[in-house]
Amino acid sequence: MSHTVITTTTTTRTPGDGGLNMGYTRTIPGLMKIGQMLALLVAFLCVRCARGWPSWAAFQYFEVVALWFLIAFLIFFLMHLFRLQAKMPCINWPLTEFFHYSVGTVLIFIASIVAAVKSGGVSALVVASVFGFIATFLMAVSLWTSYSVTCGSHPTGAAV
């Protein structure tokens, strides 16, 4: 007697397989990053295109801080979009994002306060400071959610 065995192999794609993760753009953290990047981009462009700066040094600081964190958050967004964190497991990504959000929140908040005080009634600079405050708020919310993920309570297994 002869027996025939037929084996069927099915491959399914899991979220960690790589490729483009377009679903991330519809999540709360993804939307927060998009909002932060847009607010920082508008703030940077307003300062860059403004004429008649009342305080050159203050707005240069604002430009540098806004551009730096715009690029940093763009990198984090692309890391999530292309699922690159799994390819670099030696880096603690939630802790890295928490650090960037904490530093970014403080520096953008300081830059926005300085920009608001030193705007001298130039409307583009006032708008830049407003978008700086919007970015600060979005970063603070992301910082809070990142904190709850990174440093939140973890079960220890001890009975209370």
WOQUI-V410423 format. One record per backbone hydrogen bond with DSSP energy under -1.0 kcal/mol. NH is the residue of the N-H (numbers start at 1). CO is the residue of the C=O. E is the energy in kcal/mol with one decimal. If there is no record, write none. Layout:
nh;co;e
NH;CO;E
NH;CO;E
//
This chain:
nh;co;e
17;14;-2.0
21;81;-3.5
24;21;-1.5
26;23;-1.3
27;24;-1.3
31;27;-2.7
32;28;-2.4
33;29;-2.2
34;30;-2.2
35;31;-2.5
36;32;-2.6
37;33;-2.6
38;34;-2.4
39;35;-2.5
40;36;-2.6
41;37;-2.3
42;38;-2.6
43;39;-2.3
44;40;-2.6
45;41;-2.6
46;42;-2.3
47;43;-1.9
48;44;-2.6
49;45;-2.3
59;55;-1.7
60;56;-1.9
61;57;-2.1
62;58;-1.9
63;59;-2.3
64;60;-2.6
65;61;-2.6
66;62;-2.6
67;63;-2.7
68;64;-2.5
69;65;-2.2
70;66;-1.8
71;67;-2.3
72;68;-2.3
73;69;-2.6
74;70;-1.8
75;71;-2.2
76;72;-2.2
77;73;-2.4
78;74;-2.5
79;75;-2.3
80;76;-2.1
81;77;-2.7
82;78;-2.5
84;79;-2.4
88;85;-1.1
91;88;-1.3
93;91;-1.3
96;92;-2.2
97;93;-2.7
98;94;-2.2
99;95;-2.3
100;96;-2.3
101;97;-2.8
102;98;-2.4
103;99;-2.4
104;100;-2.7
105;101;-2.5
106;102;-1.6
107;103;-2.6
108;104;-2.7
109;105;-1.8
110;106;-2.3
111;107;-2.5
112;108;-2.4
113;109;-2.2
114;110;-2.5
115;111;-2.5
116;112;-2.3
117;113;-2.4
118;114;-2.6
122;119;-1.8
126;122;-1.9
127;123;-2.5
128;124;-1.9
129;125;-2.0
130;126;-2.1
131;127;-2.6
132;128;-1.8
133;129;-2.1
134;130;-2.1
135;131;-2.4
136;132;-2.2
137;133;-2.4
138;134;-2.4
139;135;-2.5
140;136;-2.4
141;137;-2.2
142;138;-2.2
143;139;-2.6
144;140;-2.3
145;141;-2.4
146;142;-2.6
147;143;-2.6
148;144;-2.1
149;145;-1.3
150;146;-3.1
151;147;-2.9
//
